[in-house]
Amino acid sequence: MALEKVKGLFSEVEVDRRFVSAVLCGSATAILVSRWVSQRQIQKKLEEAKRRRELNFQRMEKAARQFKQQNPGVKAAPILSLPLVELTAKLRDGTLSPESVLYIYIEKALEVTQQINCVTDFLPECEEQLREVKKQEKGLLYGVPVSIKENIACKGHPNTMGFVKYLDRPEPEDSVIVKVLKKQGAIPFVRTNTSQGILNIDCGNTLFGQTLNPFNQKKSSGGSSGGEAALVGGGGSVIGIGTDVAASIRVPCGFCGICGFKPTGYRLSVKGTTSPVEGMNSVINVTGPLARDMDSLVLCMKALLCDELFHLDPAVPPLPFNDEIYSNSKPLRIGYYEGDGYFQPSPSMRRAVQETRKLLQEAGHTLIPFTPPRINFLVDELFTKGISADGCATLVEKFDGEFVDATWTNQLRCCKMPDLLKRLLALILMPVFPRISRHLNALIGVGSVKNLWKNNVDQMVYRDEFIAEWRKLKLDVVLCPALGPAFNLGYAGKLFVATTYTHLYNVLNFPAGVVPVTTVSEADEEELRHYKGHYGDPWDKRMKEAVQDSVGLPVAVQCVALPWQEELCLRFMKEVETLSHERRGRRKI
């Protein structure tokens, strides 16, 4: 075939077969050589990035060591044990110095990342920031070291999202969130790992490697804000900032046993954050805080919702934190559900919701069963088709010229599949695996601008339907599963579809957060042996395998409120945390 095409180019002259063969062989060789050169260049960049990272870690170690030598009386344990509220109080009244807190956390962050690989970059400018902090008015986060997810801009550092192609593109300025943190006296000191390309609930990439779970290194930290959750969960940071477009704050926080909060889209600024699918608004990307306890989350939200935020990003509505709503103690009307009918929750997750529901009832709140409407339509037509509206073309393009991390292999293979093959497989699989069939069809995207407009209308209609059901039951908030416990390594990248409990509230653009309430028991593990799922398909089998061998790992529930009601959602989360702590306290007595 190739020979005939070449002959056609020289139809008027005699073609020497040996000449044609030489041309074809030469072309093939040139292509192979070009690919080899490209891969060699990528490999060199990876090696250089690894060297720079090691030098950064050496710099961290040197800074911490010098501080300890000069201040032998400063003890780490009392500082590291302080929750954010107590830490800020001691910093503001002078009981603790910003230097001691920063260098203690630098040392701890280095220790944690050496165990579970969560820090990507040390921010050496934090030492200059330390000096600047003392000259400015003491803000709400005065002297607090803060960790930042790698796709949130810090001046002079690239937002790579785990891609080699972005290594040489340092950000020209801080993101708005980082500027506000600094205005409030916080000191960003490290950046943390993410999944390659963000849209994945594992935390691994070819630049920085795989982040592990701080409770069990055979488990994933979750993603994509997995480096952040692992560092905070491992005690290497007292407060962190991540992003969430489907589950990226809530899943890793649940896996790592900490609290995480996704606000309504645009309640906090996203200027300076990087997304793999810029311009996609079907599911809104948001920034939010991660911390070990609810008081820390609340203090961080109070600090961020300030005049400086509203000035730097006028697109953010000027809504300061409403303490009156957060402090209200009126009993709540709480909707709840233990499953959504798409993915069956693990036994420990279902028990976590059941026990939390009982605690809330005993505390005087009213609990009402609630069922999210048309969940299959939400997952396939609104979420999957929404983020894949262009047939995954923009996302796939990001991987051009890149080594693909193992956490992405399965997901990317589906995205890159030709549309005709997706349709054919969907048709074949529909009778036996209808859920997988619908997913493949959704990955084809919307097909036209007209269909995109229709998809946007469908989303608005669904949101109205959801809110109408919420209002019909006169609900204040909703309690439901998150995703967990932490997955075994190698599974999270194959189960992005399992985020139905979390991505529902990205599509709806509702504020939502997770709170750890229990741990996996031997009884949960035994019950898991009988787990079948709703469909009995390969995804259900994979889910069962993903959460096996999890005894002792944390399990978090999800708390949800209506749009722009962040304070009510946080109040509900705090109530859940308080009741859970009280129950654990009673069990110890």
VEXDREN-2710 file (C-alpha; in Angstrom, 1 decimal):
% VEXDREN-2710
k/r/px/py/pz
1/MET/0.0/0.0/0.0
2/ALA/2.8/2.5/1.0
3/LEU/4.8/1.5/-2.1
4/GLU/1.8/2.2/-4.4
5/LYS/1.3/5.6/-2.8
6/VAL/4.9/6.5/-3.4
7/LYS/4.7/5.3/-7.0
8/GLY/1.8/7.6/-7.5
9/LEU/3.9/10.6/-6.5
10/PHE/6.3/9.6/-9.3
11/SER/3.8/8.5/-12.0
12/GLU/5.8/10.1/-14.8
13/VAL/9.1/8.4/-14.1
14/GLU/10.4/5.0/-13.6
15/VAL/10.5/4.1/-9.9
16/ASP/13.4/2.0/-8.6
17/ARG/12.0/-0.3/-6.0
18/ARG/15.2/-0.1/-4.0
19/PHE/15.0/3.7/-4.0
20/VAL/11.4/3.6/-2.7
21/SER/12.3/1.0/0.0
22/ALA/15.2/3.2/1.1
23/VAL/12.9/6.2/1.4
24/LEU/10.4/4.3/3.4
25/CYS/13.0/2.7/5.7
26/GLY/14.7/6.1/6.1
27/SER/11.3/7.7/7.0
28/ALA/10.6/5.0/9.6
29/THR/14.1/5.4/11.0
30/ALA/13.7/9.2/11.2
31/ILE/10.4/8.8/13.1
32/LEU/11.9/6.3/15.6
33/VAL/15.0/8.5/16.1
34/SER/12.8/11.5/16.7
35/ARG/10.8/9.6/19.3
36/TRP/13.9/8.4/20.9
37/VAL/15.3/11.9/21.1
38/SER/12.1/13.3/22.5
39/GLN/11.9/10.6/25.2
40/ARG/15.6/11.2/26.0
41/GLN/14.9/14.9/26.5
42/ILE/12.0/14.1/28.7
43/GLN/14.1/11.7/30.7
44/LYS/16.8/14.4/31.1
45/LYS/14.2/16.9/32.4
46/LEU/12.9/14.3/34.9
47/GLU/16.4/13.6/36.1
48/GLU/17.1/17.4/36.5
49/ALA/13.8/17.9/38.3
50/LYS/14.7/15.1/40.7
51/ARG/18.1/16.7/41.4
52/ARG/16.5/20.1/42.0
53/ARG/14.1/18.5/44.4
54/GLU/16.8/16.7/46.3
55/LEU/18.7/20.0/46.7
56/ASN/15.5/21.6/48.0
57/PHE/15.1/18.9/50.6
58/GLN/18.8/19.3/51.6
59/ARG/18.0/23.0/52.0
60/MET/15.1/22.2/54.2
61/GLU/17.2/19.9/56.3
62/LYS/20.0/22.5/56.7
63/ALA/17.6/25.3/57.7
64/ALA/15.9/23.1/60.3
65/ARG/19.3/21.8/61.6
66/GLN/20.7/25.3/62.0
67/PHE/17.7/26.5/63.9
68/LYS/17.9/23.6/66.3
69/GLN/21.6/24.2/66.9
70/GLN/21.0/27.9/67.6
71/ASN/17.8/27.2/69.7
72/PRO/18.4/23.9/71.5
73/GLY/15.7/24.6/74.1
74/VAL/12.8/24.6/71.5
75/LYS/10.9/21.3/71.7
76/ALA/9.0/20.1/68.6
77/ALA/6.3/18.0/70.3
78/PRO/4.5/20.7/72.1
79/ILE/4.3/22.9/69.0
80/LEU/3.3/20.1/66.6
81/SER/0.5/19.0/69.0
82/LEU/-1.2/22.4/69.0
83/PRO/-4.4/22.7/66.8
84/LEU/-4.4/25.9/64.7
85/VAL/-6.6/27.9/67.0
86/GLU/-4.3/27.4/70.0
87/LEU/-1.2/27.8/67.8
88/THR/-2.3/31.2/66.5
89/ALA/-3.2/32.4/70.0
90/LYS/0.3/31.6/71.2
91/LEU/1.9/33.2/68.2
92/ARG/-0.1/36.4/68.6
93/ASP/0.6/36.8/72.3
94/GLY/4.3/36.0/71.9
95/THR/4.4/32.7/73.8
96/LEU/5.7/31.1/70.6
97/SER/7.9/32.8/68.0
98/PRO/7.1/32.5/64.2
99/GLU/10.7/31.2/63.8
100/SER/10.3/28.3/66.1
101/VAL/7.0/27.3/64.5
102/LEU/8.2/27.5/61.0
103/TYR/11.4/25.6/61.4
104/ILE/9.8/22.9/63.5
105/TYR/7.3/22.4/60.7
106/ILE/10.0/22.4/58.1
107/GLU/11.7/19.6/59.9
108/LYS/8.5/17.7/60.4
109/ALA/7.4/18.1/56.8
110/LEU/10.7/16.8/55.6
111/GLU/10.4/13.8/58.0
112/VAL/6.9/13.0/56.7
113/THR/7.7/13.3/53.0
114/GLN/10.7/11.0/53.4
115/GLN/8.2/8.4/54.6
116/ILE/5.3/8.9/52.2
117/ASN/6.5/11.3/49.4
118/CYS/4.0/14.1/49.8
119/VAL/6.1/17.3/49.4
120/THR/7.1/18.4/45.9
121/ASP/8.9/21.6/46.6
122/PHE/10.3/23.7/49.5
123/LEU/9.6/27.4/49.2
124/PRO/12.9/29.0/50.4
125/GLU/11.3/32.4/50.2
126/CYS/9.4/31.5/53.4
127/GLU/12.5/32.6/55.3
128/GLU/12.1/36.1/53.8
129/GLN/8.4/35.9/54.4
130/LEU/9.2/35.2/58.0
131/ARG/11.0/38.5/58.3
132/GLU/8.2/40.4/56.5
133/VAL/5.6/38.9/58.8
134/LYS/7.1/40.7/61.8
135/LYS/6.8/44.1/60.1
136/GLN/3.1/43.8/59.3
137/GLU/-0.1/43.9/61.4
138/LYS/-0.8/40.6/63.0
139/GLY/-3.5/38.9/60.9
140/LEU/-5.6/35.9/61.8
141/LEU/-2.9/33.5/60.6
142/TYR/0.1/35.4/62.0
143/GLY/3.2/33.2/61.8
144/VAL/1.4/30.0/60.7
145/PRO/3.2/27.8/58.2
146/VAL/0.8/26.8/55.4
147/SER/1.3/24.0/52.7
148/ILE/0.0/24.6/49.2
149/LYS/-1.1/22.1/46.5
150/GLU/1.2/22.1/43.5
151/ASN/-1.3/23.5/41.0
152/ILE/-1.8/26.7/43.1
153/ALA/0.6/29.4/41.9
154/CYS/3.5/30.5/44.1
155/LYS/5.7/33.1/42.4
156/GLY/8.7/31.6/40.7
157/HIS/7.5/28.0/40.9
158/PRO/5.8/26.1/38.1
159/ASN/2.3/24.7/38.3
160/THR/3.2/21.4/36.6
161/MET/0.3/19.2/37.5
162/GLY/2.9/16.4/37.2
163/PHE/3.7/17.2/33.6
164/VAL/7.3/17.7/32.3
165/LYS/6.2/20.2/29.7
166/TYR/5.4/22.8/32.4
167/LEU/8.7/22.5/34.4
168/ASP/10.2/25.5/32.7
169/ARG/7.2/27.8/33.2
170/PRO/7.5/29.4/36.6
171/GLU/4.5/31.4/37.7
172/PRO/5.0/35.2/37.4
173/GLU/3.0/35.9/40.6
174/ASP/1.3/34.3/43.6
175/SER/-2.2/33.1/43.2
176/VAL/-4.9/35.2/44.9
177/ILE/-5.3/32.6/47.7
178/VAL/-1.6/32.7/48.5
179/LYS/-1.6/36.5/48.5
180/VAL/-4.5/36.6/51.0
181/LEU/-2.8/34.0/53.2
182/LYS/0.3/36.2/53.3
183/LYS/-1.8/39.2/54.0
184/GLN/-3.2/37.4/57.0
185/GLY/0.3/36.6/58.3
186/ALA/0.6/33.0/57.1
187/ILE/3.9/31.6/55.7
188/PRO/3.6/29.3/52.7
189/PHE/6.5/26.9/53.2
190/VAL/6.1/23.8/51.0
191/ARG/4.1/22.7/47.9
192/THR/2.5/19.2/47.8
193/ASN/2.0/16.4/45.3
194/THR/-1.0/15.8/43.1
195/SER/-2.2/13.3/40.5
196/GLN/-0.8/13.7/37.0
197/GLY/-3.4/15.9/35.2
198/ILE/-5.4/16.5/38.4
199/LEU/-8.6/14.7/37.2
200/ASN/-7.8/11.4/39.1
201/ILE/-8.4/10.3/42.7
202/ASP/-4.9/8.8/43.1
203/CYS/-1.8/10.9/43.8
204/GLY/1.1/9.9/41.5
205/ASN/2.9/11.3/38.5
206/THR/6.2/10.8/36.6
207/LEU/7.7/14.0/38.0
208/PHE/7.3/13.4/41.8
209/GLY/6.2/9.8/42.1
210/GLN/3.5/8.2/44.2
211/THR/2.2/9.7/47.5
212/LEU/1.4/7.1/50.2
213/ASN/-1.2/7.1/53.0
214/PRO/0.2/8.3/56.3
215/PHE/-1.7/5.5/58.2
216/ASN/-0.7/2.6/55.9
217/GLN/1.9/2.8/53.2
218/LYS/0.2/0.0/51.2
219/LYS/-2.7/2.4/50.7
220/SER/-3.2/5.5/48.5
221/SER/-3.4/9.0/50.0
222/GLY/-6.3/9.7/47.5
223/GLY/-6.2/12.6/45.1
224/SER/-5.8/14.8/43.5
225/SER/-5.0/16.9/46.7
226/GLY/-3.4/13.8/48.1
227/GLY/0.0/15.3/48.9
228/GLU/-1.7/18.0/50.9
229/ALA/-4.0/15.5/52.8
230/ALA/-1.1/13.1/53.5
231/LEU/1.2/15.9/54.8
232/VAL/-1.6/17.3/57.1
233/GLY/-2.6/13.8/58.1
234/GLY/1.0/12.9/58.9
235/GLY/1.5/15.9/61.1
236/GLY/3.8/17.9/58.7
237/SER/1.4/20.8/58.2
238/VAL/-1.2/22.4/60.4
239/ILE/-3.3/23.8/57.6
240/GLY/-3.2/23.3/53.8
241/ILE/-4.9/24.6/50.7
242/GLY/-6.1/22.3/47.9
243/THR/-8.5/22.3/44.9
244/ASP/-11.6/20.2/44.2
245/VAL/-13.2/19.6/40.9
246/ALA/-14.9/16.2/41.6
247/ALA/-13.6/14.9/44.9
248/SER/-10.0/16.2/45.0
249/ILE/-10.2/17.6/48.6
250/ARG/-12.8/15.4/50.1
251/VAL/-11.6/11.9/48.9
252/PRO/-7.9/12.4/50.1
253/CYS/-9.1/14.0/53.4
254/GLY/-11.3/11.0/54.0
255/PHE/-8.5/8.6/53.1
256/CYS/-6.0/10.4/55.4
257/GLY/-8.3/10.9/58.4
258/ILE/-8.6/14.7/58.3
259/CYS/-11.2/17.4/57.7
260/GLY/-11.6/19.0/54.3
261/PHE/-14.0/21.5/52.8
262/LYS/-15.2/22.4/49.3
263/PRO/-16.9/25.7/49.2
264/THR/-19.5/26.9/46.7
265/GLY/-17.7/27.7/43.4
266/TYR/-16.3/31.3/43.4
267/ARG/-16.8/31.8/47.2
268/LEU/-13.0/31.6/47.2
269/SER/-10.8/32.8/44.4
270/VAL/-9.3/30.3/41.9
271/LYS/-7.2/32.9/40.1
272/GLY/-3.7/31.5/39.8
273/THR/-4.8/27.9/40.0
274/THR/-4.2/25.6/37.0
275/SER/-6.7/23.1/35.6
276/PRO/-6.1/20.4/33.0
277/VAL/-9.3/21.4/31.2
278/GLU/-9.3/25.2/31.2
279/GLY/-12.6/26.7/30.2
280/MET/-14.7/23.7/31.3
281/ASN/-17.5/25.0/33.5
282/SER/-19.8/22.0/33.6
283/VAL/-18.1/21.1/36.8
284/ILE/-16.6/24.0/38.7
285/ASN/-13.1/23.9/40.1
286/VAL/-12.8/25.4/43.6
287/THR/-10.1/26.0/46.2
288/GLY/-10.6/25.0/49.9
289/PRO/-8.8/24.2/53.2
290/LEU/-7.6/20.9/54.7
291/ALA/-6.9/20.5/58.4
292/ARG/-6.8/18.1/61.3
293/ASP/-9.9/19.5/63.0
294/MET/-12.9/21.6/62.3
295/ASP/-11.9/24.7/64.3
296/SER/-8.8/24.9/62.1
297/LEU/-11.0/24.8/58.9
298/VAL/-13.3/27.5/60.3
299/LEU/-10.4/29.8/61.3
300/CYS/-8.9/29.4/57.8
301/MET/-12.2/30.2/56.1
302/LYS/-12.6/33.3/58.3
303/ALA/-9.1/34.4/57.4
304/LEU/-9.6/33.9/53.6
305/LEU/-13.1/35.6/53.5
306/CYS/-11.6/39.1/54.0
307/ASP/-11.5/42.5/52.2
308/GLU/-8.1/41.6/50.7
309/LEU/-9.8/38.6/48.8
310/PHE/-12.6/40.7/47.6
311/HIS/-10.2/43.4/46.4
312/LEU/-7.8/41.1/44.6
313/ASP/-10.6/39.2/42.9
314/PRO/-13.7/41.2/42.3
315/ALA/-15.4/38.1/40.7
316/VAL/-15.6/36.7/44.3
317/PRO/-18.9/37.9/46.0
318/PRO/-18.0/40.2/48.9
319/LEU/-19.4/37.8/51.6
320/PRO/-17.4/37.9/54.8
321/PHE/-17.7/34.9/57.1
322/ASN/-21.1/35.0/58.9
323/ASP/-20.4/34.1/62.6
324/GLU/-24.1/34.4/63.5
325/ILE/-25.0/31.5/61.3
326/TYR/-22.0/29.4/62.3
327/SER/-22.6/30.0/66.0
328/ASN/-26.3/29.2/65.9
329/SER/-27.3/26.2/68.0
330/LYS/-30.9/25.7/66.7
331/PRO/-31.6/22.0/66.0
332/LEU/-31.3/21.2/62.4
333/ARG/-33.5/19.3/59.9
334/ILE/-31.0/16.9/58.3
335/GLY/-31.6/14.8/55.2
336/TYR/-29.6/11.6/55.0
337/TYR/-28.9/8.7/52.7
338/GLU/-26.7/5.7/53.1
339/GLY/-26.3/4.9/49.4
340/ASP/-27.0/6.5/46.0
341/GLY/-27.8/3.4/44.0
342/TYR/-24.8/3.9/41.7
343/PHE/-21.9/2.7/43.8
344/GLN/-22.7/0.7/46.9
345/PRO/-20.7/2.1/49.9
346/SER/-18.3/-0.1/51.8
347/PRO/-19.6/-1.6/55.0
348/SER/-17.5/0.8/57.1
349/MET/-18.8/3.8/55.2
350/ARG/-22.5/2.7/55.6
351/ARG/-21.9/2.1/59.3
352/ALA/-20.3/5.6/59.6
353/VAL/-23.4/7.2/58.2
354/GLN/-25.7/5.1/60.3
355/GLU/-23.9/5.8/63.6
356/THR/-23.6/9.5/62.8
357/ARG/-27.3/9.7/62.0
358/LYS/-28.1/8.1/65.4
359/LEU/-25.8/10.5/67.2
360/LEU/-27.4/13.5/65.6
361/GLN/-30.9/12.2/66.5
362/GLU/-29.9/11.7/70.1
363/ALA/-28.5/15.3/70.1
364/GLY/-32.0/16.6/69.2
365/HIS/-31.7/17.1/65.5
366/THR/-34.4/15.8/63.1
367/LEU/-33.3/13.3/60.6
368/ILE/-35.3/12.7/57.3
369/PRO/-34.5/10.1/54.6
370/PHE/-33.5/11.8/51.4
371/THR/-32.9/10.3/47.9
372/PRO/-30.9/12.2/45.3
373/PRO/-33.0/12.2/42.1
374/ARG/-32.0/10.5/38.8
375/ILE/-28.5/9.6/39.9
376/ASN/-27.7/7.7/36.7
377/PHE/-28.5/10.8/34.7
378/LEU/-26.4/12.9/37.0
379/VAL/-23.4/10.7/36.7
380/ASP/-23.4/9.9/33.0
381/GLU/-25.1/12.8/31.3
382/LEU/-24.1/15.7/33.6
383/PHE/-20.8/14.8/35.2
384/THR/-19.0/12.5/32.8
385/LYS/-20.3/14.0/29.7
386/GLY/-19.8/17.5/31.1
387/ILE/-16.1/17.1/31.9
388/SER/-15.6/15.2/28.7
389/ALA/-17.7/17.5/26.5
390/ASP/-14.9/17.7/23.9
391/GLY/-14.5/13.9/23.8
392/CYS/-11.6/14.3/26.3
393/ALA/-9.5/16.0/23.6
394/THR/-8.2/18.8/25.9
395/LEU/-7.3/16.4/28.7
396/VAL/-5.6/13.9/26.3
397/GLU/-3.7/16.7/24.7
398/LYS/-2.0/17.4/28.0
399/PHE/-0.4/14.0/27.9
400/ASP/1.2/14.5/24.5
401/GLY/4.9/14.1/24.7
402/GLU/4.7/12.9/28.3
403/PHE/5.5/9.6/30.1
404/VAL/2.1/8.5/31.5
405/ASP/2.1/7.5/35.2
406/ALA/0.7/4.1/36.1
407/THR/-2.1/5.8/38.1
408/TRP/-3.4/7.2/34.8
409/THR/-3.0/4.3/32.4
410/ASN/-6.5/2.8/32.7
411/GLN/-8.3/6.2/32.7
412/LEU/-6.3/7.6/29.8
413/ARG/-6.8/4.4/27.7
414/CYS/-10.6/4.9/27.9
415/CYS/-10.3/8.6/27.1
416/LYS/-8.0/8.0/24.0
417/MET/-10.2/5.3/22.6
418/PRO/-11.6/6.3/19.1
419/ASP/-15.3/7.3/19.3
420/LEU/-16.3/4.6/16.9
421/LEU/-14.7/2.0/19.2
422/LYS/-16.4/3.5/22.3
423/ARG/-19.8/3.3/20.6
424/LEU/-19.2/-0.3/19.5
425/LEU/-18.0/-1.4/22.9
426/ALA/-20.9/0.4/24.6
427/LEU/-23.3/-1.4/22.3
428/ILE/-21.8/-4.8/23.1
429/LEU/-21.5/-4.2/26.8
430/MET/-25.0/-2.7/27.3
431/PRO/-26.8/-6.1/28.0
432/VAL/-24.2/-7.4/30.5
433/PHE/-22.5/-4.3/31.9
434/PRO/-25.0/-1.3/31.4
435/ARG/-23.1/1.0/33.8
436/ILE/-19.8/0.7/31.9
437/SER/-21.7/1.0/28.6
438/ARG/-23.2/4.3/29.6
439/HIS/-19.8/5.6/30.8
440/LEU/-18.2/4.8/27.5
441/ASN/-21.0/6.6/25.6
442/ALA/-20.6/9.6/27.9
443/LEU/-16.8/9.8/27.2
444/ILE/-17.7/10.6/23.6
445/GLY/-18.8/14.0/24.8
446/VAL/-21.6/16.3/23.6
447/GLY/-20.6/16.4/19.9
448/SER/-21.6/20.0/19.1
449/VAL/-22.0/23.5/20.6
450/LYS/-25.7/23.1/20.4
451/ASN/-25.6/19.9/22.5
452/LEU/-23.3/21.7/25.0
453/TRP/-26.0/24.3/25.5
454/LYS/-28.5/21.5/26.0
455/ASN/-26.2/19.9/28.5
456/ASN/-26.0/23.2/30.4
457/VAL/-29.8/23.5/30.4
458/ASP/-30.1/19.9/31.7
459/GLN/-27.8/20.7/34.5
460/MET/-29.8/23.7/35.6
461/VAL/-33.0/21.7/35.4
462/TYR/-31.5/19.0/37.5
463/ARG/-30.3/21.5/40.1
464/ASP/-33.8/23.0/40.3
465/GLU/-35.2/19.5/40.7
466/PHE/-32.7/18.6/43.5
467/ILE/-33.3/21.9/45.4
468/ALA/-37.1/21.5/45.0
469/GLU/-36.9/18.0/46.7
470/TRP/-34.6/19.5/49.4
471/ARG/-37.1/22.4/50.0
472/LYS/-40.1/20.0/50.0
473/LEU/-38.6/18.2/53.0
474/LYS/-37.6/21.5/54.6
475/LEU/-34.0/20.4/55.0
476/ASP/-31.2/22.5/56.4
477/VAL/-28.3/20.2/55.5
478/VAL/-27.7/16.6/54.2
479/LEU/-25.6/13.8/55.6
480/CYS/-24.3/11.2/53.2
481/PRO/-21.3/8.9/52.4
482/ALA/-18.0/10.1/51.1
483/LEU/-15.6/7.6/49.5
484/GLY/-13.6/5.3/51.7
485/PRO/-11.8/3.8/53.4
486/ALA/-8.4/4.4/51.7
487/PHE/-7.9/2.3/48.6
488/ASN/-5.1/-0.2/48.1
489/LEU/-2.3/1.0/45.9
490/GLY/-3.0/0.6/42.2
491/TYR/-6.8/1.0/42.5
492/ALA/-7.7/4.7/42.9
493/GLY/-6.6/5.5/39.3
494/LYS/-9.0/2.8/38.0
495/LEU/-12.0/4.0/40.1
496/PHE/-12.4/7.7/39.2
497/VAL/-16.0/6.7/38.4
498/ALA/-16.5/5.8/42.1
499/THR/-16.7/9.5/43.1
500/THR/-20.4/9.7/42.7
501/TYR/-21.1/10.7/46.3
502/THR/-18.7/13.7/46.0
503/HIS/-18.9/14.8/42.4
504/LEU/-22.7/15.1/42.7
505/TYR/-22.1/18.3/44.7
506/ASN/-19.5/19.7/42.2
507/VAL/-22.2/19.4/39.5
508/LEU/-24.7/21.0/41.8
509/ASN/-22.2/23.6/43.1
510/PHE/-23.1/23.0/46.7
511/PRO/-20.7/23.5/49.6
512/ALA/-19.6/20.1/51.1
513/GLY/-17.0/18.8/53.5
514/VAL/-15.8/15.6/55.1
515/VAL/-15.3/14.7/58.8
516/PRO/-13.6/11.5/60.1
517/VAL/-16.0/9.8/62.5
518/THR/-14.8/6.2/62.9
519/THR/-12.3/3.6/61.8
520/VAL/-12.7/0.3/60.0
521/SER/-13.5/-2.6/62.3
522/GLU/-12.9/-6.3/62.1
523/ALA/-16.7/-6.7/61.6
524/ASP/-16.6/-4.3/58.7
525/GLU/-13.9/-6.3/57.1
526/GLU/-15.8/-9.5/57.6
527/GLU/-19.0/-8.0/56.0
528/LEU/-16.9/-6.8/53.1
529/ARG/-16.4/-10.5/52.1
530/HIS/-20.1/-10.5/51.1
531/TYR/-20.0/-7.2/49.2
532/LYS/-21.6/-7.5/45.7
533/GLY/-22.3/-3.9/44.7
534/HIS/-25.4/-2.8/42.7
535/TYR/-24.4/-4.1/39.3
536/GLY/-22.1/-7.0/39.9
537/ASP/-19.8/-5.7/37.2
538/PRO/-16.0/-5.4/37.1
539/TRP/-16.2/-2.0/38.8
540/ASP/-18.0/-3.5/41.8
541/LYS/-15.4/-6.3/42.0
542/ARG/-12.7/-3.7/41.8
543/MET/-14.3/-1.6/44.6
544/LYS/-14.3/-4.6/46.9
545/GLU/-10.7/-5.3/46.2
546/ALA/-9.7/-1.6/46.6
547/VAL/-10.9/-1.4/50.2
548/GLN/-9.8/-4.8/51.6
549/ASP/-7.4/-5.0/54.5
550/SER/-8.4/-1.7/56.0
551/VAL/-8.9/-2.4/59.7
552/GLY/-8.0/0.6/61.8
553/LEU/-8.1/3.1/58.9
554/PRO/-10.2/6.3/59.2
555/VAL/-13.7/6.6/57.7
556/ALA/-15.3/10.0/57.0
557/VAL/-18.8/11.1/56.3
558/GLN/-19.9/14.0/54.0
559/CYS/-21.9/17.0/55.1
560/VAL/-23.6/19.2/52.5
561/ALA/-25.6/22.5/52.4
562/LEU/-27.2/24.7/49.8
563/PRO/-25.1/27.1/47.7
564/TRP/-23.5/30.1/49.5
565/GLN/-24.3/28.5/52.9
566/GLU/-20.7/27.7/53.8
567/GLU/-21.2/28.7/57.4
568/LEU/-24.1/26.4/57.9
569/CYS/-22.2/23.5/56.3
570/LEU/-19.2/24.2/58.6
571/ARG/-21.5/24.4/61.6
572/PHE/-23.0/21.0/60.7
573/MET/-19.5/19.5/60.2
574/LYS/-18.5/20.8/63.6
575/GLU/-21.5/19.2/65.2
576/VAL/-20.7/15.9/63.6
577/GLU/-17.1/16.2/64.8
578/THR/-18.1/17.1/68.4
579/LEU/-20.6/14.2/68.7
580/SER/-18.1/11.7/67.2
581/HIS/-15.4/12.8/69.7
582/GLU/-17.8/12.6/72.6
583/ARG/-18.8/9.0/71.6
584/ARG/-15.1/8.0/71.4
585/GLY/-14.5/9.5/74.8
586/ARG/-17.4/7.5/76.3
587/ARG/-16.0/4.3/74.8
588/LYS/-12.6/4.9/76.5
589/ILE/-14.1/5.4/79.9
END
